[in-house]
Amino acid sequence: MAGRRYLILDVFAGQALQGNPLAVVLDADGLDTARMQAITREFNLSETVFVLPPLHPRHAARIRIFAPEYEMPFAGHPTVGTAIALAAEHGVGDGELLVLEENIGPVRCVVRRGQGASFAEFDAPQIAAPLPAAIDDAAAAEALGLDGRDIGFGGHRIGAWSAGVPYVTIPVRNLDAMRRIRFDPYRWQAIAPDRPGAQKASAYVYCRETELDGSSFHMRMFVGALPSYEDPATGSAAAAFVGAFVASERPAAGAHELWIEQGVEMGRPSRIRLVIDVERGKAVAARIGGEAVIVARGEIHV
């Protein structure tokens, strides 16, 4: 049986064994949904991408993104990782535009090639919109294993946002609180808003204090599904955070660059570049980028 080629990349990091690992199956034509889901469970990573021929001839590929239990309409580290994987496989020129067809729609990406790690950036396919949710500080603190006094800082309060994937954004006052988090997924299930597919929106916890030079925010993300897990780098959450940032900080018109650190507590430090374009007090565009490095190549015989 001929094997299907795959790559493993560490995404949102400039070196191996950091960032968020991703599997990209390069030869996915002919696989049905059930087979893709089974292969995703075999890799047992937070997400696996399946590369298919594009529907539009000028686009680079159609991709389907799976978590171990469900398919996703869009995700950030799979978009960055797949753009860099395809650029490496097909010799795409430095700075050339790639369009990936995702379930959310076409996503525009640009790759900057490097000797080891490469950098990719994509346009957020949607601008973050608020979601109906009423989570009080005490309930959120209880789900995080914190005290109610740990929740919030400055103008930042709990919110719920989606730029294709829903998140509850939870500000906490400092790094000490971030380190004390003991996420209880069962308490979270009781308070989190629903998302499509019988899942709950995930928790995106952040503070202004940071550990890495040049960072703007320190993040942790806890998946709302059961079983739950912590994610070391979450581009779709960064896209949702656009809404929380603009609503809380009321930035002036223009482009605002933020560097987000995540995964530090897991020993998988990650860095995500988020650029938000603001006009008349509203976000009108956002771009998300980061480095990735290919750490393995192989074939899966299915």
Secondary structure, DSSP 8 states (H G I E B T S, - for coil): ---EEEEEEEESSSSTTSSEEEEEES--TT--HHHHHHHHHHHTSS-EEEEE--SSTTSSEEEEEEETTEEES--HHHHHHHHHHHHHHHT--TT-EEEEEETTEEEEEEEE--SS-EEEEEE-SS--EE------HHHHHHHHT--GGGB-BTTB--EEEESSSEEEEEEBS-HHHHHT----HHHHHHHS-EETTTEE-EEEEEES--SSTT-SEEEEEE--SSS--EES--HHHHHHHHHHHHHHH---SEEEEEEEEE-GGGT--EEEEEEEEEETTEEEEEEEEEEEEEEEEEEE--
